[in-house]
Amino acid sequence: MELHYATIWESIADEVGDRDAVVCGDNRRTWTEYEDRAARLASAFVEAGLERDSKVGLYLYNGNEYLESQFACMKSRGVPININYRYLDDELLYLLDNSDAEALVFHTSLGERVARVMERAPKVKLWIQVDDGGEKVPGALDYESVVAGHDPAPRIARSADDLYMLYTGGTTGMPKGVMYDIGSMCQLFLGLSYPIYGLAIPQPEEIAGVARARWEAGEPVRSLPGCPLMHGTGMWLGALVSHLGGGAVHSLESRNFDADELWQVASTEKCTQLVIVGDAFAKPMLRSLEKARDEGRSYDLSSIRFLISSGVMWTSEVKQSLLEWHDFTLIDAMGSTEGSMGTQITTRGNVGETAKFAMGPNTKVFTEDGREVVPGSGEAGMVAAGGTVPLGYFKDEAKSAATFRTIDGVRYSFPGDWAIVEADGSLTLLGRGSNCINTAGEKVYPEEVEEAVKSHPDVVDCLVVGVEDEKFGQKVTGVASLRPGSDADAEGLREFTRSRLAAYKVPKNLFVVETVKRAPNGKADYGWARKAVEEALEA
């Protein structure tokens, strides 16, 4: 059997067909139903002329339809394309054009934007709308009618070399598609997940049998991604890993993160793992638990074995607070769409330092001139992820050459993260080089400053940017939001930060705002932060 998501999932459906596969509210599909609906949708794609490597855009919120559409696309050896549901007309059109999308599946609540770009997207042959209460778009087919109106596509042979692509916004420039071959991705996720569950890494033909045994033992994976499926953390760690174990993927119904709903669904559905994005999700989760306690109620956390995060800082203080509620295993994955670099696993009695990770077996750190950083030297370098390295960026040879490089005969991905290698071989993450602030000849990484500010008990969130300055070149400047009722002020926060960082890293200006804005996946919106501090400075 080829290592291919669709082929593996078909075998799982044959083995555990009556078990849950995808669940969102009252919308519950077994593996048999999941596979059948995906096969019918795949027939529609083929009927519309889509072939191997044809791209299908997914302009959807979390839900069963997202996963069914992805499965259908993979069944026909197509390439699902994640599109940020926050994108407006021109951004949507850019993704459709850049990816060469030939079909788009979208929620009707996003339909106005779709309707405005349809005439400008001639490559798209098929428009399918999922009814979530928005106005129907003329010229687009109804999702449920398409599923009901087609026979299941016959199963076909596929290759481990089939293409997988995930668009990533990064920190600069337009979104770019990161290309992998499906087989190496499957092997990577099998290798990451099965040992954590205490299982041997199976051969492809063994996966369905292992899934059956886990269900029969009452130990299936029930994964609940609290973050969007349109981003790598939600899709890869929240969905693909679970499905490769024959488990179920649960989705929240709310369109904005609701920590109360997350705990309620996890409690009711007996979820075994929750997938989040650092403090941006974990802090509201803590407040939700505290609120429930104060109101004399509680959530049943007994089934939850793992809390998994990737993408942004997850501070040791917040981890410690979560562990006071339940004996979770906290998995903090240092990685990006371009590669996996390290992990920090935290349990009760074993809480590590913020941003300190065990380096992956294929990870190295290099200086800008190509020297490998010596552990314990204190020298900063660029983190290089080896092992499963992307094929490149779709239709961008220049960026591919800059990011994916060969050193001493080994190919690495350089996502842009800088770190120090400690004497014990661990990584201390500094931050993204593209965000680095050069102030008075010193380099300051925003993430380090943000975490220092956020360690204040009244601070909910913080973002830091560099603002042009005649004296310093760039001036460290930030915005912070506070807990309701706090009487902390900007100067007090600066003084607090001064006790934790070298003076040149302390924000020269810090402005208190009602809310620090982030993307739906919890990642920093530095564009908004820069605009906010510039407006505050002008005022």
N, C-alpha and C positions, 0 to 999 in steps of 0.2 A: 504493500500500500504506500502511495506517495504521501509525503508530509505536506498536507494541504488542508487548510481549515475546512473547506467545504466537504472534502472527502472524509475527513475524520468525523465531522459533525453528522454526516449521513450514517456512518457506522454506529455512532452513539444513538441516533434516533432508532435504528434497527434493534438496538440492545435494550434501551431503557425508555421506550416510546411513551409509556404512560406516566413518566415523571415530569416534573416542572422543568421548562427550559427558559421561558421569559415571562415575567410577571410585572404588571404595572397597574396598581389599584385592583379593580375587579376584572381586569383584562389578563387572563391567565392562559398560557399556551403550553401544552405538553411538548415533549421533543417530537412526537409524531406530527402534531399540528404545526409546530415551528418549521419542520422540514418540508411538510406538504405545502404550506403557504409560501415559503421561499421558492419552492419548485414551480408553483403556479406563476409567481411574479417573474421568475427567470424565463418562463415561456413568453411573457409579454416583452421582455428585453430582447429575446432572440427574434420574435415576430417583428419588432421595430427595426431589425437590422444590426443589432449590437453583436459584436464578435469578441474573440479573445483580445484582451487589452483595451476594450472599449471602457470609457470612464462614465460612472454614474454618480452624479452629485447628490449628496444627502444634506438637505437644508432643513433639518429637523431638530426638534427638542428631544430630550430623552424619552424613551418609550419602546414598546415592542416593535413598532414599525421601523424604527431605526435599525434594529438588529436583524429583522426579517429582510429588509432591503439590502443590507450588507451581505447577508447570507445568499440571497438571490443573485446578486452581482457576482459573488465568488463562484457560485454554482456554474455560471456560464463563462467562467474564466475572465470575467471583467474586473475592473479596478474601482472599488468604492472610493469616493472623494468626499472627505469631511469638509463641510462649509459652515463657518461660524454663523449661528442664527442671529447674531447682532449685526451682521453685515447689512449695509444699505445697498441701494441700487448699483452704484459703480463698483463697490467691493464685490458684490455678488457676481456682476458681469465679468470682472477681472478673473475670479476663480473659475467660472464656467469657460472662459476663453483660454486661460493659461493651462487648464487641465485637459482641454479638448473634450469636455463633457458632451456626451451624446444623449443623456437622459438626466432628468432632475426629479427627485422625490422630495416634496415639501409639505409643510403644514399650511392649512388654509389661513391661519392667523398671520402668516408671512406672505400671503398671496399677493397683496398690493405691490410689494417690491418685485415679485416674480412677474406679475402682469406687465410692469413697466419695462422689463428688460427682454421680454420674449422675442420681440421683433429684432432686437440687436444681438441675439444669440442664435445665429443660423445653424450652428453645428448641432444644436440640441434637437433630437428627433422625437423625443417622448417626454411629456410632462405629466407627472402623476401627483395628485394632491391628496393628503391625508386630512380628513375633516376633523378639525378641533374647534369648530364654532365660527371660524372666519368666513368671509364671503368667498364663494366659489369663483375660480378663475376660468373664464371662457377659454376653451382650447385645451384644458388640462383634464385628464381622465381621473375618475374617482378611484382611490386606492382599493377599497373593498370590492368595487365592481370589477376591477382588473383581476384581483385575486380569484373572485368567484367565477369570472368569465373565461378562465384559461385552465386547461388540463396541466397537470404537473409535467415539467420538462423532464425528459429521460435523463438518468444519471450518465455522466460521461467521464472519460479518463482525463485526468489533469496532471500537471507537472509541478514539481517542487520549485521549478524555475519561474512559475507564474508570478506576475508583478503584484506587489502590494505598495500602496503609497499613502502617506499621511502628510497633509499640509500643516506647516508650522509657521506661525507668525514671527517667531523670534523676537528680537528687541529692536531691530532696524530693518528698513526696506519692506518690500511687499512679501506676502506669504509665498512660501516655496514648498514644492512637493518633495518629500524625502522618500526615495525609492528603496525598497528591499525586495529580495526574492522571498516568496512565502515560506519555502521550506526552511531556510535558515532562521526566519522569525519564529516559526513553530518550534524548532529545536531549542532556540534560546528560551522561550517561555516554558517549555517542558522542563528544561534544566533549572530554571529559576524557581518554579512552583512546586513540583513534585517532592523534592527533598525537604522543603519547608513543611509540607504536609506529612513528612515521615515516610514517604514512598519512594521506591526505586523509579528511575526514569524509564518509562515504558517504550517499547517499539511501537510504531504507528498502529500495527494490527492488534496490539494489546490494550490500547487505550479504552475501547468500548467495554471490554471485560472488566477493567479496573473500575470504570464508572459504575457498572452494574454492581460490583462488589461493595462499592462505597455507599450506594443507595440502599442495598440490602442490609448493610451494617448500621444504617441510620446515620451515616457520616458524610452526606453529600456536601459539596461546596454550595453555599447560597451567598452570592456576592451582591452587595448593594453599593454601587458607585454613587456617591453624593454629588460628584462633579460631572460636568457634561461629557457625554459620549463623543462629542465632536472633537475632543482633545485627547492626546495620547494617554494621559493618566487614567481617565475614565474608561476609554475604550480598551487599552492594552491590559492594565492591571485590574480594571473593574469588570471587563466582559470577556476578552479573549482568553485570559488565563483561566477563568472559571469554566468557560465552555470547553477548553481543552481537557478539563477534568470531568466533563459530563455533568457539570453542575448547572444551577439556575442563576440567571441574572435578574435582579429586581431593580425597577426604576421608580424614582419618586415622581409623583404627579405634579408637584409644584414647579413652576417655571423659574422661580428663584429659590436659592438654597434655603430650606426650612429645617433647622436642626431638630425641632420638635417632631416633624414628620419623619426625619431620618431615624430617630430613636424609636418612634412608634412602629414604623415598618419593620425595623430590625427586630424589635421585640415580638411583634405579631407573627412575622414570617420565619422566626428563628434563624436569622441570617448569621453566617459564620464569619464573614469578613466585610468590613466597611472600607471604602476607598475614598480618600479625601485629598485635599491639597493644602498641607501645612496648617499654620496657625489661622489662616483666613477662614478655614472650616472648623478647626479644632476649638478655637475660642468660643464661637457661638454654640458649639456642642456642649462645652462645659457650662455655659450660662443656662442652657436648656436643662441640664441635669440639676443644677442648683435651683432653678425655678420650680421644677417638679418636686424636689425635696421640700422647699419652702411651702408648697401648696399641699403637702401631706400625701403625695403620690410618688410613684417611681416607675421606671422602665425595667423590664426583664432583660438584663444584659448577659445572661448565663450562656447563651449559645455563641456569643461573639468571641472568636479566638484571635482574630487579627484586625488591627487597624493599620492600613497601608496608605502611605503618602509619597508623593513625588512632585517635583516641579518648583517648590518654593521652600523657604526655611520653616522648619518645625522645631520650635525651641525646646530645650530640655525642661524648662519650668512648666510648660504646657503639657509635655509628656508626663511629667511627674504628677501633675494634677489629674490627668486622665486615669493614671494607674491607681489613684486613690479610690476610684469608683469601681474598678473591676480589674482582674488579673489578665489584661490583654497582653498579646505580643505586638509591639509596635514596630512596624517595618518602614524605615525611612530610606527611600531609594534615591540615590543621587544619579540623575540621568536626564536625558532629553530625548526628543524625537530622533536625534542623530546618534544616540548610543547610551549604553549603561556604563557607569563609572565606579559605583561603590554603594555600600549600604551601611546603615546603622540599625541594629536590632536592639530594642529596649524592652526590658521586663522589670518587674518589681525588684528592687535591690541592684539593678544594673542600668542606671540612667547615665548615658554618656554626655559629653559636652555638645552644645549646639554646633552644628555644621562640621562635626568631626565624623569621618566615615572610614570604614574598613575598605581598603582599595580592592577593586575587582582584580581577578587573576590576570586579566589582559589589559589592565590600566597602567599607564605610565604618566609622568609629568615631565614636560620638556620646557626649556627656556626658549626665548624667541629665536636664538641662534642655533637651536637644535640640540643642545646638550641635555642629557637626562639629569633631572634635579636629584641631588644627593640627599637621602633622608637625614633629617636633623640639621641641615645646613641653614635653614631659615630662608632659603631663596625661593621666591615665588615663580611659578611656571604655569604653562597651559596644560590642562588635563587632556590626555589623549585616550580615547576609548578604543581598545582593540577587540578582537574576537568577531562578533557579528557586526560588521560595518556596512552601512548603507551602500547601495550601488552608486548613489549620487543624488543630485537635485534634478528634478524633471525640467528639461529644456533650459538648463543653466550650467554650462560647462565651466565658466569662470568661477562661480561660487563653489562648484563641486571640487575644482582643483585646489581652492583655498582651504576648504574644510576637510576634505578627505585626502590625506597625504601618506606617502610611504617613507618610513625611516628605517634604515638598516634592513630593508627587505620585508618589513612588516607594515601592513596598511592600518592606519588609525583614522578615527574621526576626532576632529577638534571642534566641539560645539561652541567654544568660546569661554569656558569656565576657567578661572585661575584658582590655584590652590598652593598650599605649602605641604611638603611631605615631612611628617614628624619623624623623630628618631625611631619610633616603633613601627614605622611603615604606614601609618594611617594618614588619611588626607584631611586637612583643614581647609574647607572651602572658603575662598575670599569673595568670589562673585564673578559676574560677567565682565569680561574685559571691555566690551562695548559700552558698559555703564560706568566704567572707572572714571573717577573725578581726579583731575590733576590740579592740585591746589598748592601754590608756593613751592613747586618742585616735588611735592609728595603725592603718592598715589593713595586714593581713598576709595574703597569699595562700598557702595551704598548699602549693601545688605548688612555689612558689619555694623554700620551706624544705626540702621533701622532696628536691628535686634537689640542694640544697647538702649535705644529710646523705648522700645516696646517692653523692656524688662521693668519699666516703671509700673507699679500696680494699677495706676489709673489709665494707662494708655491702651487703647483698643487696637490701633493700627498706626503705621507710619510709613512714609515713603520719602526717600532722599534723592536729590538730583544736584547736578553741578550747574551753577549759573555763572555766565561770563562776568569777570570782574577785572578792573584795571590793575589792582594791586596784587591779587592772588592768581590771576589767570582764570581760575574757576573758583567759585565760592560754594562751599558745602551748605545746602539749604534744604529744608524739609517741611513736610506737613504731617500733623498728627491729629488723631481723633481720640476722644476721651470717653470714659464710662459716664453714663448719665449721673448728674449730681456732683461730679468732680469739681473741685475748686482749683485744680492745678492750672498753672499758666505756662506760657511758652518759656519765660525766663527760668522758672523753676525746673522745667524739663531739661533745659540746656545745662543747668547746674548739676542736675542728677546725672546726665550723660557724661559730663566732664569727670565725674568720679569713676567712670568705667572705661574711658578711652583717652588716648593721647589728645592733647589740646587741638592739634591741627585737624583731627577728625570730627570734632564737635561742631554741629551746625552753627554757622555764623548767624543764620536766621532760622527760626522755627515757628511755623504758624499753626494755630489750632483751628481745625475745620470740623464741621459736623460729621462728615463721613469721608474716609479715605477710599477713593474709588479703585476697584480692581475689576479685572475681567471675570466672566462667569466661572472660569476654572481656578480662580484665586490668584492668578499671576498679576504682578504689578502693572499698573497702567501709568508708566512713566511719562507718557505724553500728556495725560491729564495733570499729573503732579507738576510737571514743568510749567504748564500754563497757569496752574493755581498759584505757584510761588511767584511767578512773574507778575501776575495781577496783584498779588498781595504786596510785592515790593513797590510796584507803581503807586499803590494806594498809600 
